[in-house]
Amino acid sequence: APGQYVARPVYAPALVAWIGGPNVSIGINIGGGPSVGWVPLSPREVYRHPATAFVADFVGRINALPGTLSGGRRVHFGGGSFDCPHDGEAGRQVTIYLRPEDVMAQPISPGDVNVFDARIDKIEFLGSYCLVEVSAEALSHQPLSVTLSLNFLTERQLEVGATLPLRLLPERMHIFG
């Protein structure tokens, strides 16, 4: 007789393909043409380092903010100009993808870059964390989702209508376009 069934978690890595070269068509070409490669990626790698806008939007929640590269590792979106890790062509229209947990409410120190004041428009309770929708003049009042702990909101007595400083992490911005 078989023994007792024991459920075990199984790690199943994603296989992601990339195809390089101009004017690429769908298909696999052996012996020439564009390069095709396969690499196993952990779910965290796919989540943290999306290769395309589609992947960034498909895996988890994300803010998508239209903007313009300003040059000198700066990007302009909404009503503000922010540091970013990309030094692309100035004037190029892009979309900045930023996960809710990459918008920080603490720690914020004097002299930190990418800090702005935001107004809480909505709080969605998710247990020990809340998904908070904010708007800010620096973002032309475009909604931005932020993950904040319930303890943080409670300790600071933050409710809908309250304002708080937030910081965008440049190293976590994904810019496509």
Backbone torsions as a table, in degrees:
resi	resn	phi	psi	omega
1	ALA	NA	142.5	178.2
2	PRO	-67.8	153.9	179.5
3	GLY	-76.3	-174.3	-179.7
4	GLN	-67.7	138.0	179.1
5	TYR	-73.3	129.2	177.4
6	VAL	-121.9	117.4	178.6
7	ALA	-77.8	133.1	178.7
8	ARG	-129.9	137.9	176.2
9	PRO	-68.2	144.9	-179.7
10	VAL	-120.7	130.8	176.0
11	TYR	-87.9	119.1	179.6
12	ALA	-120.5	96.9	-177.7
13	PRO	-67.0	151.0	176.0
14	ALA	-80.6	143.7	172.3
15	LEU	-103.7	123.0	-177.8
16	VAL	-117.9	132.3	178.8
17	ALA	-106.8	147.1	171.4
18	TRP	-131.0	146.1	-178.8
19	ILE	-126.7	129.2	-177.7
20	GLY	-114.4	155.3	176.8
21	GLY	120.3	153.1	179.9
22	PRO	-73.9	151.7	176.8
23	ASN	51.2	51.9	-177.0
24	VAL	-78.9	136.6	173.9
25	SER	-110.5	164.2	179.8
26	ILE	-73.5	135.6	178.5
27	GLY	142.6	168.6	177.8
28	ILE	-115.3	131.1	-177.5
29	ASN	-118.4	121.7	177.9
30	ILE	-99.7	129.0	176.4
31	GLY	88.0	29.6	177.0
32	GLY	144.3	176.9	179.5
33	GLY	83.9	-161.8	-176.7
34	PRO	-67.9	154.1	178.7
35	SER	-79.1	141.0	178.7
36	VAL	-124.9	134.0	-179.9
37	GLY	-142.2	154.9	177.8
38	TRP	-126.2	138.0	177.3
39	VAL	-145.1	133.8	176.8
40	PRO	-76.6	131.3	179.8
41	LEU	-123.0	143.2	175.2
42	SER	-77.3	157.5	177.8
43	PRO	-56.6	-34.8	179.7
44	ARG	-65.0	-40.2	179.1
45	GLU	-63.6	-43.0	179.6
46	VAL	-63.9	-40.9	-179.2
47	TYR	-68.6	-46.3	-175.2
48	ARG	-79.9	-30.3	-175.3
49	HIS	-130.4	64.5	-179.8
50	PRO	-64.9	137.3	-177.7
51	ALA	-83.3	-20.9	-178.3
52	THR	-139.3	164.8	176.0
53	ALA	-63.0	-37.0	179.0
54	PHE	-59.7	-46.4	-179.9
55	VAL	-65.5	-42.0	179.2
56	ALA	-58.3	-41.4	-177.7
57	ASP	-79.7	-28.8	-175.0
58	PHE	-78.2	-35.6	-174.5
59	VAL	-101.2	100.9	176.8
60	GLY	82.0	176.0	177.9
61	ARG	-78.3	147.8	178.6
62	ILE	-157.4	148.1	172.5
63	ASN	-91.5	134.1	176.2
64	ALA	-118.6	112.4	-174.4
65	LEU	-116.8	121.1	177.5
66	PRO	-70.8	139.1	-178.5
67	GLY	-155.8	-174.9	-179.3
68	THR	-136.5	131.2	175.4
69	LEU	-67.8	136.7	-178.4
70	SER	-103.7	-8.1	-174.3
71	GLY	85.0	162.0	-180.0
72	GLY	62.3	34.9	-179.8
73	ARG	58.1	45.0	176.7
74	ARG	-131.0	149.5	176.4
75	VAL	-134.3	139.7	-179.4
76	HIS	-108.7	122.7	171.3
77	PHE	-148.5	152.5	-173.6
78	GLY	61.9	-133.7	179.8
79	GLY	-103.7	11.4	-175.4
80	GLY	-129.8	169.8	175.8
81	SER	-120.1	130.9	-171.7
82	PHE	-128.7	148.3	171.6
83	ASP	-65.4	143.9	176.0
84	CYS	-146.5	163.8	-177.3
85	PRO	-83.9	3.7	-173.9
86	HIS	-110.2	136.5	178.5
87	ASP	-117.9	72.4	-176.6
88	GLY	-96.9	-171.4	-178.3
89	GLU	-67.4	122.0	179.5
90	ALA	-59.6	136.8	-179.9
91	GLY	92.3	-8.8	-178.5
92	ARG	-73.5	130.4	178.0
93	GLN	-75.6	130.2	-177.7
94	VAL	-138.0	171.5	169.2
95	THR	-121.2	128.9	-179.8
96	ILE	-96.7	122.2	178.2
97	TYR	-104.9	128.5	-176.3
98	LEU	-143.9	123.0	-179.1
99	ARG	-71.9	149.7	-179.2
100	PRO	-55.9	-34.2	-179.6
101	GLU	-77.6	-6.1	179.1
102	ASP	-97.4	7.8	171.0
103	VAL	-105.4	112.2	-169.7
104	MET	-97.6	139.3	173.5
105	ALA	-102.8	-19.1	176.9
106	GLN	-159.8	151.0	-8.6
107	PRO	-77.8	144.1	172.2
108	ILE	-126.4	122.5	-177.9
109	SER	-111.2	155.6	174.9
110	PRO	-56.9	134.8	179.9
111	GLY	92.1	-7.4	176.4
112	ASP	-63.8	144.6	178.6
113	VAL	-87.4	162.0	174.4
114	ASN	62.4	35.2	178.4
115	VAL	-101.0	137.8	178.8
116	PHE	-151.1	159.9	176.8
117	ASP	-91.5	135.6	-178.3
118	ALA	-127.3	153.0	177.5
119	ARG	-106.2	133.4	177.7
120	ILE	-77.8	121.1	-179.5
121	ASP	-102.8	-27.2	-176.0
122	LYS	-158.8	142.7	175.5
123	ILE	-126.2	120.4	178.2
124	GLU	-107.4	112.2	-178.0
125	PHE	-72.1	126.3	179.5
126	LEU	-127.0	27.2	-176.9
127	GLY	100.8	-125.3	-178.7
128	SER	-73.5	-13.1	176.6
129	TYR	-123.7	158.9	177.3
130	CYS	-128.3	144.0	171.3
131	LEU	-93.5	115.3	-173.8
132	VAL	-110.2	126.9	176.3
133	GLU	-97.5	126.6	-179.0
134	VAL	-124.3	164.4	171.3
135	SER	-137.7	157.0	-177.0
136	ALA	-152.8	147.5	175.5
137	GLU	-59.0	-37.6	-179.7
138	ALA	-62.9	-17.6	179.1
139	LEU	-112.8	18.6	-176.2
140	SER	53.6	33.9	177.6
141	HIS	62.1	19.8	173.4
142	GLN	-70.8	133.8	-179.0
143	PRO	-60.6	142.0	178.4
144	LEU	-134.5	128.5	177.9
145	SER	-90.9	135.0	-177.7
146	VAL	-132.4	138.1	174.8
147	THR	-95.9	121.3	178.7
148	LEU	-129.2	145.8	179.5
149	SER	-72.9	150.1	176.8
150	LEU	-61.3	-38.2	178.0
151	ASN	-61.1	-43.5	179.3
152	PHE	-60.2	-47.6	-179.7
153	LEU	-62.7	-42.0	-178.4
154	THR	-68.5	-47.7	-178.9
155	GLU	-60.5	-35.3	-178.6
156	ARG	-94.0	1.4	-179.7
157	GLN	51.9	46.7	-178.8
158	LEU	-90.4	129.4	178.3
159	GLU	-135.2	176.3	176.8
160	VAL	-56.5	131.8	-179.0
161	GLY	101.1	-19.3	179.7
162	ALA	-74.4	157.9	175.2
163	THR	-114.6	152.0	177.9
164	LEU	-153.6	150.7	175.7
165	PRO	-77.0	141.8	177.1
166	LEU	-131.0	157.9	-180.0
167	ARG	-132.5	129.2	174.7
168	LEU	-88.6	129.0	179.9
169	LEU	-84.7	111.7	-177.6
170	PRO	-57.9	-39.6	-177.0
171	GLU	-68.7	-11.8	179.4
172	ARG	-102.7	-1.4	178.2
173	MET	-74.6	135.0	172.8
174	HIS	-113.5	122.9	-175.0
175	ILE	-117.3	124.1	-179.8
176	PHE	-129.4	151.8	176.1
177	GLY	131.9	NA	NA
